[in-house]
C-alpha cells in the first residue's frame, strides 16, 4: 500500500492507495487544537500506528514543505514551524515503516498528474477547491467528502466541504504522483 501525506500543524491529510495507484481510503488528523509541536507529533504518531496496523504500507510520499517566503502568504516563522513539523513527521514515518519516505513538491505532483490550476485572475476557483474537484473527478463519486451546513452569514444553509477535505485531497495528489514519479 502507498501512503500519501499532506503535512500541516493544524491538520494532516492522509491517503492510502494500492500498489496500482487505486484509491483505498483517506482521512485527516486534526492537530489545530493541540498546544505544542510535541503533542501534535505524538498525536500523529498514534494515528500513524493505526494506519500501519490497518494497511501494509510499502511506500510513503510526503508533500515537500515550502522552500521560500512569499509576501502576503505564510510568515517566515510559520514556514520554519511547518518545516520542523514536516521533519518530525518524516522521521516518525521512517521509524514506523523502517524505510525513508519520499518528498514531492506539490507543483511537480500536480504537473505529473495533468492537474492544471486555473488562476483566479482568469476566472478559476480557489486552488484548494480546484484540487478537491479534480480528486472528486478522479474518484468518480466513489468517495463522500465530509461536509457541514453553514449556520449563519450570507451563505446560511449552504452545504460545503469541511476545510480538512483540502488536506485529504492534497494527500491523494501526493500519493498518486508518487506512483507516477517513483
N, C-alpha and C positions, 0 to 999 in steps of 0.2 A: 504494500500500500504506500501511497505517496501522501505526505502531509505538507500542506501549504500554510504559511503563517503571514499575517499582516500584523506586525507588532506595534503596539502603542501602549503608553502608560495609562490610558483611560479605558481602552477596550482592545483586546487582541482577537482578531478573527482567525478562524482555522477552517481548513477544508481537507477532506480525505477523498482521494481518487484511487482507483485501482491501477495496476501496472500499465494498463492500456490507456489510461487517462480518462476513464469513465467515472462519472460522479458517484460517490457513495454517501457522503454526509458532510454537513458543515454547521458551524456554530460560532459562538463567541465566548470570551472570558471577560466578564465585566471587572474592571480594575479601578475605575474612577473614584469610587468612594473609599478605597483603601488609602491609608495615610502615607506610608513610606515605600520607597523602592524595594526594600527587603520584604515587606509584607506582600507587595504586588508580585515579587519574584516567587515567594512561597505559594501564593495562590495559583500562579502559572504552573509551577512545578506539580502541584496537586492535580490540576486538570491534565497536564501532560502525562502523568502517571495513568490516569483514567483512559486517555487516548491510547497509550501503549498497551494497556490490558485488553482493550476492545479491538484494536487493529494491529496487524503485524506490519508496522511501518518499516520500509526499507530505504526510503529517501525522504529528506526534509528540505524544503525550499522556503527561504525566508526573504521577505521584501527587504531589500537593502535600505538602510537608513539614508535620509537626505544628506548630501555631502556639502551643500553650500547654503549660506544665508541669503535669503531674498527679501528685500524690503517689502513691508506690507504683509508678510506671511509670518512664519514662526520666528521667534527671537533666537538669538544665539544660545541663550540659556536653555530654551526648550529643545533646540537641536542637540545640545550636549546631553540633556537628560534622556532624550529618545535614543541617542547613540549608546549611552551607558546601558539602558534597559535592553536594547537590541543585543548588545554583547552578552548580557546576563542570560537572556533567552537562548541565544546561540550556544552558550556553554551548557545550559541545562538540557538542551536537545542533544548535544554531543554526549553528555553524561548518561542520559536516559536511554538513548538508542545505540550507543557505542560506535558512532561514526559522526563525522563533521557535517553539519548542514551546508547547503549551497546558498549563496546570497544572490538575488536577482534584482537588478534595477527595474523599477516599475515601468519606465518608458520603454526599455528593451522588451520587457514582458508583453506589454500591450502591442508593440510593433510586431513581435514574432507571432502573435495570435491574430493579427489583422484588425485589432480593436482601434478604430480611428476615433479620436475625440474631436468633436466639433466645438470650436471656441465659442464662448458666449457672444463675442462681438460679431460672430457670423450666424447667430440665431440658435446656438446649441444650448442644451440644458446644462446645469452644473455637472462637472466631470463625474462626481460620485454617482449621480443619477444615471448618467450615460453608461457607467460601468455596470450598475445593477441591471439596467435594461439589457445590456449585452449578455450578461451572465444568464438572465431570465430566458433570453432567446436561445442561448446555447443549451439550456436545460429543458427546453420545450415544455415548460409548465410543470415539470416533474418535482419542483421544489416550491413549497409555500413559504414565502418570506414572512417573518414576524411583522405584524402591523399594530397600529394603535389608532384610535379615533381622537381627533383633536377636540378638546373640551371647551376651548374659548378662542377668542380672536376672530379675525375676518374669515378664517377657514374652518370655523367651528363645525364639527360633524364630519369633516373630511377624514377618510381613512388613508393613512400614509405608512410607509415603511418606517420601522424604528431605526434610529441612527446606526445601530450596530450592524444593520444589513450592509452598510457600505464597507465595513471591515471584513465581513464574511465574503462579499463579492471580490474584494481585493485579494483575499486569501485564495479564492478559486482561481483568479487570474494568475497568481504566482505559481500555484500548483500546476496548472495547465501549461504555463510557459516552461516550467521545469521539465515537463515531459517532452517538450519540443526542443529545448536547448541542450539537455544533457543525456 
